[in-house]
Amino acid sequence: MGDVVNLNRWRKTKAKEEKARQAESNRVAFGRTKAEKQTARKQSEQDSTELDGKKLED
């Protein structure tokens, strides 16, 4: 026969593992450091000001 398993404990461990898997995929999908976000924001602002400067006025 197999070992006796507490089903509540088994469910909780399975749920924790699933949460950990989901967290890992979220870190990959959405995870950027604060410095990376600031750099991207600065680059975006520079690009928009550069384009505004090249705009032709009627």
C-alpha positions as CSV (number, residue, x, y, z in Angstrom):
1,M,0.0,0.0,0.0
2,G,1.0,3.6,-0.5
3,D,1.8,6.2,2.2
4,V,-1.0,8.0,4.0
5,V,-1.3,11.6,2.7
6,N,-3.0,14.5,4.4
7,L,-5.1,15.8,1.5
8,N,-5.4,19.3,3.0
9,R,-1.6,19.6,3.2
10,W,-1.2,18.2,-0.3
11,R,-3.7,20.7,-1.7
12,K,-1.9,23.6,0.0
13,T,1.5,22.5,-1.2
14,K,0.1,22.2,-4.8
15,A,-1.5,25.6,-4.6
16,K,1.8,27.1,-3.3
17,E,3.7,25.5,-6.2
18,E,1.2,26.9,-8.7
19,K,1.5,30.4,-7.2
20,A,5.3,30.1,-7.4
21,R,5.1,29.1,-11.1
22,Q,2.7,32.0,-11.8
23,A,4.9,34.5,-10.0
24,E,7.9,33.3,-12.0
25,S,6.1,33.8,-15.3
26,N,4.9,37.3,-14.1
27,R,8.5,38.2,-13.2
28,V,9.6,37.3,-16.7
29,A,6.7,39.1,-18.4
30,F,6.4,42.3,-16.4
31,G,9.6,42.5,-14.3
32,R,11.8,45.5,-15.0
33,T,13.9,47.3,-12.5
34,K,13.2,50.9,-11.5
35,A,16.4,52.0,-13.4
36,E,15.2,50.3,-16.6
37,K,11.8,52.0,-16.3
38,Q,13.4,55.4,-15.8
39,T,15.8,54.8,-18.7
40,A,12.9,53.9,-21.0
41,R,10.9,56.9,-19.8
42,K,13.8,59.3,-20.4
43,Q,14.4,57.8,-23.9
44,S,10.7,58.2,-24.7
45,E,10.7,61.8,-23.6
46,Q,13.9,62.5,-25.6
47,D,12.4,60.9,-28.7
48,S,9.2,63.0,-28.4
49,T,11.0,66.3,-27.9
50,E,13.2,65.5,-30.9
51,L,10.2,64.8,-33.0
52,D,8.5,67.9,-31.8
53,G,11.6,69.9,-32.8
54,K,11.5,68.5,-36.3
55,K,7.8,69.2,-36.8
56,L,7.0,71.5,-39.7
57,E,4.8,74.5,-38.9
58,D,2.1,75.7,-41.4
